[in-house]
């Protein structure tokens, strides 16, 4: 049967002050709707899962994911490394650094995040073999109409927080309103199109969505982390939290020392341990993170077996750093784990909020001074490929000249875009010919500077009108980055640019980045195989000055804003790919950043105590599915 909910709080029902009239109104509405040929039972879907496009891979009666071992034994302790430090256990606010928000920790799959309503489409536990699909977790099912203008989540009555209290609609409503009102501003952006959240009963919650494009909104609602209203009442959500929060997931915090270590223990009576999305996963009894500020120090600790697994982000170290006894004796395993994940876009991001970077000719010129081929050959042992897309390693990358569909989408904005965008592929500057190629690039860069009003005077690049020296400071938090950045700075200085590198600790770095107080940073924008609302935080003009947003370059473009709408409103996978490729071209040809490099595999070294599932999922690092050998 169809169920309809009438809110007497709405203005159009404000005259209904007599309770005895309500049953008659409901009866009349029901009769009208039942007689309407436009309403049918088939238009409402109730399911265990929801996909952004098409159907979920796994049916309602699935037992476990294909890439796990459902009989994996439980037990054992694991030690891992964290990078930096932390000063709060609340991962949802702008203030402070939680373990989850330290660099790279989310990859391991063990953290202090609260469980979401459904799982698979967010960082909590991303689907390993299909893009943008969410499966039942706290919510045992989801209901939604064909146009996805609302979604009802039916909470599993068995869902519990770690103190044994039931998870109810009140917790969901509390979580939503708390995150939107007091959480990191990214939550406001993510849920900007949620018109209303209401409890239909103790275990049913309805999200209603506004705006023209609602296809992705049920998935975004499904990603809501559900916090305990009971725990947080009486606590200031915006302040740093240094007590163990109440969660509901497979692990809870056992102990911690701020900034130094944190220990998670497996919850033996975890309410969701036998759910299909959890079977064969989360097999370690205890997971401990020790935090290191210096990656070289952390690698030496790994070699001494101070922790069990090392994700190596340095090509040179991978090529030269593993000639030690444990490797030679087979006690440490080196593995390249191939994947088809959205790699993430790594680049120098140029802060166009600064006046000297607002001319795209200046930004293009800055990119011509990076000698990628020399870096890859001399420092990376030819381990990487050059980024030529904001969506590398995916079918979303705008490779080659634009096709007919892309051109049709971009045609209304032709006057606002470079003519070359419409007939050729974007190519980062190359120096494959060695010194001669680099000199050619440098000549082109100086020509662009002259066109933009800059000239060399007494060995310095100065503004023709103000005589101000062109200055640029690159901000970073890892001393190892000097090897990558200083060659680039040397090239800039040779052109008369006052270029410097400022190294700070991670806390200061994050604070400066959150407030956009930098000229240039070297960062990574995480991407997905089905990009959606996260792109708003990266590129939309509304995020230009929102603290904590990842609009690192200060993108403020009406064309970009319109293309983001096209992506979010895409009605099919084909439409999504076309719109994303179009966006990719606009961003690349606007020279907001200087593309760096990527690899289609993950470098992992681990002490030989683990057993890996036979299937390596293409879209996620599945360390949460490993177990310890008996």
N, C-alpha and C positions, 0 to 999 in steps of 0.2 A: 504494500500500500504506500501511497505518497503521504508524507507527513509535512505539514506546513506550520510554521511558527509565527504567531502574531504578537508583536510587541505593543502593548498599550502605552508604552512610554513615548512612542512616536507622536509627533504633533498632530497628524491627521486622525489619531484616535483619542485625542485629549478630551473629547466630550464624553467618553465612555466612563463616567464616574459611578455608574450603577453596576455592581458586579453581576446582577441577574441578566444583563444584556449580553454579556460576553459569550455564553454558550450559543445564543441565537446568532451572533455575528460569525462565530466559527462555523456553525452549521450552514449559514448562508454562503460563506466563502468556499466551504468544501463542496457544496452542491454546484456552485458556479465553476469551480476548477474541474470537477469531475465531468461536467458537460462540455468543457472546453476541448476542442480537438487538438490544441497545441500542447497539451500536457499529457505525457504518457509515462508509464513506469519505466520504460526503456531508457528514458533520458537521464535517470539517476543511476550512477554507478556506485556500488558498494564493494570494496575490494580490500585485499591484504596488502596491496602495493599500488604505486602510481608512478608512471614514467612521464618524462617531459614530452616525448614523442613515441608513438607506437605503444606496444604492449610490454610489460615487464618480462624479463627472461624467465623468471621462476614462477610456476603456477601456485595456486593457493595451497596445494597439498605438498609443497616441496619440504624436504627434510633438512637439507643443509646446502650451503654453496658448493659448487663443483670444485673449488680450489682449496678446500680444507680437508683435513682428515678427521672425520667425526669420532674416530676412536683414539685420537691423540691423548696420551696419558697426561694427567695433571701432576704438577709438583715441581720442586726445585726453585732456586733463587737466581736472579739475573741482576748484574750490575751494568749500568749504562752511563753515558756521559751527557751532561747538559752543558751548553755553551753560555757563558755569562754568569748571571746571578738572578735571583728573584726576591721581591720584597712584599708580595701579596699572594694570597691563595684564591683571589677572586679574578678569574680570567676575563670578565665581561665589562670591566670599566676602563676608562682612559688612564686613570691614575695608577701608577705602579706597574711592575713587571711580574707577571705570574709565571710559573714553570711552563705552562702551555705556550705563552707568547715569547719565550726565549727561542732563539733561532734553531729551527730544524727539529725541535723536540716532538712536535706533533706527528712526525713520520713514524715513530716507534709504536704509536697506538695505545699508550698508557699515560693518562693525564688526569687532571682534576676537573675536566668538563662534566657537566651534568648530562644525563641521557636525554636525547631528543624524543619527540613524539614518534617519529619514524626514522629509520637509519639507512644510509647509503648514498645520499646526495650531498653530504656536507663533510667537513674535516673530521667529524667524530669517528666515523668508520666508513670511508668511501667504498662504493661498490668496486670490486676488483675486476669484473668482466663485463660491465655495461655502463654506459654513461647516464648520469642524472636519472636514477631510479631510486625510490624510497620504499622500504619494506617495514612491516609492522614491528614496533618495539613497545614503547609505552602505550601507544594507541594500537589496539589489535586489529582495527580496520579504519578505513576512510570512506566517506560518502561525498560525492560531488556531482554536479550537473554537467551537461555537455559543454557549456560555456565556461565552466570553472569559476563562476562568480562567487562561489562559497564552497566551503569544505567543512564537513563534520568529522571530528575525530572521536572514535569510541575507545575510551581508555580501558585497558585490560584490568579487570578487577583484582588480578593477582599482583599488579605492579606495586612495589613497596620502596620506600626509602630505607636506608640502612638501619634506621632505628625501629623499623617495623611498621611505621605509619603508612597508610594507604596513600597512593598518588591519586588526587581527585581533580575535578574541574577547577576548584579554587586555586590549586597550585599552578595550573596552566594559566589562568587569568592573571594571577599574581606575577608569574614569570614574564608574561608578555608586557604588562604595564610597567613593571620595574625596569626591564631592559630598555624599553622605548623612552621612559622618562629619565632614568638615572644611569643607564649603561653607556658604553662607548657610542659616540654619535653614529657609527656604522649601523647600529641596530635601528636607529630612526630611519636611516636611508633604506635599509632592507625591508622594513615593514611600513613604509610610507603609504602603500596602497591597501593596507588593512583598514577597512572602514569601521569594523566592529568585531569584538570578540565577546561571546556570551556563553554562559553555562546553561545548557538545556536541561541537564540534571547532574547528578553527582559524577557521572562518568562520560558525559557527552559535552563536547565543546564545539561551537560553531564559529568559524572565521568567515567574515563577509569581506569581499574585496571591491575596491573602487577602481576607476581608471578604465581605459580601453583594452588593455592587454593583461589578461588574467591567467593565461595558460600556465605560467610558472609559479603562480602564487600559492597553490596548494602544497607544492614541494617546499617553498620557502617557509610556509607555516609549519610543515612537518618537521623542519629543522630546528624548531624552537626548543632550546634546552629547558627542561622542566626542573625548577628549583623548589625547595621546600618553603612554603609560606610560613610554616611554624618556625623553622630555623631562623629565617631572616627578619621576622617581626621583632622589633626592638633593637635591631642592628642597623647601622648606617651603611647602606649599600655602596655609597660613593667613597667611603674611606677604605684604606688598606686593611685587608683581613689577614690576621696572623693567628687564626685558630682554625682547626680542621672543619671545613664545611660539610654539611650533610648532603650526601649524594644518593644515587640509586643504582649505580652501574656495577660491573663485574669486579671493580677494585675500589678500595677506599684508602685514604691516606692513613698510614700507620704512625709515622713520625716524620719530623722535618727539623732542619736547622736553617733559618732564613739565609738564603744566598749560597748555602754550602751543599746541602743534600736534601732529598725527599725520598721517602720509602712508601710504596704502595703494596698493599696485601690483597690477595684474592679473597673475595667474599664467598665463603664456602656454601652459604645458603642463599646465594644471589637468586632473586626471584625469577630472572629471565635466563637462567643458565641452560635451559633445554629448548629455548626458542630456536627456530630454524636459522635465524640470523646470527646466533651465538654458538651453535653446536660446532665443536672442534676448534674453538677459538679461546683466547685468554687462558692459556694453559699453565703459566708460571704461578707459583704460589706467592712469590715476592719479587717486586721490581724496584731497584734502587737506582736513583740518579745522583751522581756526584758532579758538581758544577765546576767547570774550568773556565778561566778567563782567557787563557792562551791555548790555541789549538796545537802548537808544537809541544807544549807541556802535556796536553791531553794525549797526544799520540805516544809520547814516551811512557805515559801511564798505561796505555793500552798494551804496549809491548811488554810491560812488566806484569800484565794480567791484573791491573787494578780495576778494569772493567772488561766486559765480554764482547762487545761489538763496536766497530768503528766505521761510520759512514764517511768515506774519504772524499772531500770536495776538492782536493788539490792533485792535479794531474802529475806534477813533478814528484810529489811524495808517493803517489801510486806507482810510478815508474821506478823510483830509486830507493824508497824508504823501507822496503820489506825484506831486506837481506839480513835477517836476524834468526837465531837458532830455532825459535818456535815455528817459524814458517818453514824452514828447511826440514824440520822434523815432523811436519804435518799437524802440529798442534794448533796452528793458526791457518785458517782457510781464506784465500783471496777469491772473491767471486764478482764477476760482472753480471749483474742481473738486468737483462734487457727488458724494456717496457715500451708501451705505446701511450704513456701518460702525457697529458698536456704538461710539457716540461717546465713551463714558467718562463717569463720573458726577463732575461738578465741584460742589464744595460747601464750605462751612465745616464741618469735622468737629469735633465737641465731644467732648473727652476725658472720658468718663464715669468714668475712673479717679479723677478729682478729685471730692472730696466734694460740692462745690457744684453739680455737674452731674448728680448721680445721680437727681434727681427729674425725670420726663419733663415735668412742668408747667413747670419752669424752662427746659428745653430748648425747649419749644414757645414760651414767652414770648420767648426770645432770637431766634427766627426772625421774630417779629412786628415787630422793629425794623429789618429789612432792607427798604428801599424799592426793590424790583427795578424797578418801572416807571419810577421816576425815573432810576435808573442806566442802563437800556436806552435811554431817550429822550435823556438828557443826555450820557452818556459813550460809549454804544455805537452811536449813530446808528440805533437800532432794528434792530440786526443780529441779535439773538439771540431765541431762544425760552426760556421759563422751564422749568427742569427740574421735572417732576412725577413722576419715576421714577428709580430707580437704573440703569435700562437704557434711556436715552433713544434715540430714533431707531431703535428696533427693535420687532418684534412681541412682545417679552418684557415691555414696559412695562405696568403694571397701570393702564390708563386705564379710566374708567367704573366703575360699580359692579361688585362681584365676581359672576362667573357661577356657575352651579350646581356646576361641577367644582371651582372654587376654594373655594367655601363648604364642600363636602364634605371637602376636604383640610384646611381650617382648623377645622372643627367640633370635633374633639377638644381643641382648645386655646382654646375660646370663653371660658372663665373667666379666661384669662390675657391676653386681648386686649381692646382698647377696643371697645365695642359698635358704634360708628360704622363700624368697619372692615368689618362684615358687610353694610352696606346703602348705603354711599355711596363715591364716589371721594375719594381724598386730593387736596386742593388747597392748594398753598402760599399763604400770605397775599398778597392783592393790594392795590394802592394805585392802581387805575385812576382813582379819583375824585379824585386829587391829595391836597391837605392834609387834607381831611375824612376820606378813607379811612385815611390814615396815623394820624390822631388816634384813629380807631376802633380800629385795630390796637393802638395804644399803650395804650388803656384796657383792652382785653382782656388785654394782656401784664401790666399791673400787677395786675389781678385774679388772674391765674394765680400771680404772685409771692406775693401775699397768701395764697392757698390753700396754697402750698408753704412758708409760714413766714417770708416776707421782708416788710419794711415800710420805707417811706421815713421817715427820721429826720434832721432838720437837713440836708436835701438829699441824703442818701446812702441807698442801699438797704442795709439791715442785716438780719442774721438776728435774728428775734424772741427766740431763746433765748440765742445766744452774743454778740450785738451785733457780730459780725464784718461788715465791709463786703464787699459782693459785688464781687469783682474778677475781671477776665478779661483775659488777655494773648494777643493774636493774633501768632503767629510766622510770619515770611515771609522770603524771601531775595532778593526782587526789588524794587528801589526803586520801580519803576513801579506796583507793587501798591498804593502809598499812595493813588492816585486812586480805587481801588475800595474800599479798606478804611476810610479815614478818614471818609467819610460815614456808614458804619455805626457806627464808634466814636463819632462825634458824637451819633448817636441814642441809643446806649447811655448815654453820659454824661448826657444830658438826663433819663434815668430814674433817675439817682443811682448808676449802676454805675461803678466805677473801671475803665474800659476803656483799654487801651494797645496800641500796635503796636510790636513789637520786630523790627527788620530786622537780619539777620545774613548772613554770606557762605554760599555753598551748602554748603561743607564742614561748618560748624557747624550749619547747618540740618539736613542729612541726619543728622548725629550725634544731634541732639536728637530728631528724628522717629523714628529707629531705636530710641531708648530711651524713647519716649513722654513726653518731658519738655516738655510744652506744655499750655496750656489749650485753644487752638483753632488750627487750621491751615486754610489754603485749599489744597486738593489735588484731584487727579483720580484716581479709581479706573479703570484701564483695564478695559474689558469686552469680551466676545466675543459672537458671534451664537449660540454654543452653550456657555453657561457651564458650568463643571465645577469641578475641584478648586481653581482659583484663588480661588473664592468662600470656600473654607475659610480661606484666608489673610486674607481681608477681614473675615469675620464670625464665624468659629467661636470658641467660648469657649476652646478649647485654644490659640488664638493671642493670647489676652488679654495675655500678658506675654512673648511670644516676641520677642526683639530682631530688628528688621528686618522683622517682619510688617507687613502693611498694614491691620491691624485698628485703624485710626486712631481710631475712636470708642470703642474698648474694649467692643464688643458682647459681652455675656455672657448669652445667653438660651437656655434649653432649647428653646423653640419654634423659634428660628432654627436651632439645631443639628439639630433633627429635619427641618426643611424642606431644609436643605443635603443631608441624606441622600437625601431624595426627589429632589432635582435630580440628584445624582450617579448615583442608581440608576434614573433614568427610562428606561423601555424603548422609548419612542417620542418623536418630536418633539412630539406633542400633550401627552404627560405632562410633558415638559421645560418647555413653555410654561406649563402650568397651575401647576407647582410654583414656577417662577421668578416668575410673577405673584403668587403667594401670599406668597413671600418678600419681594417688593417692597413689598407692602402692610404687612407686619409691620414692616419697617424704617422705612418712611415714617411710620407711625402711632406709632412709638416715639420719633420726633424725635431720632434720633442725630446728625443733621446738618441744616444749613440749605441746601436746594437752591439752586443758582445758575442757570446758563444753558448753552445748547448751540446749535450750528448744524449743519445737514445738509450742509455743504460745507467744503472746506479752502481757505484763502486763500493763494495761492502767487504770488510774483513772481520772475521769472527773466530773466537776460540772454539775449538772443535768439541763442543759440548751440545750442539743443537742438532735437531733433525728438522728438515724442511719438507713441507708438503710436496707431492710429486708435481703438482701444477703450480706454475708461477703466474699469477694473474697479470694481465697486460696493463691494467689501469690503476694499480695501487701497490705499494710496498707492504707485503703481508707479514711483517714480523710478528704481529699479534696472533698469527696462526702457527708459528713455530712451536716446538716443544723441546724439552731437554731429554737427551738420550738416557735410557735406563742403565 
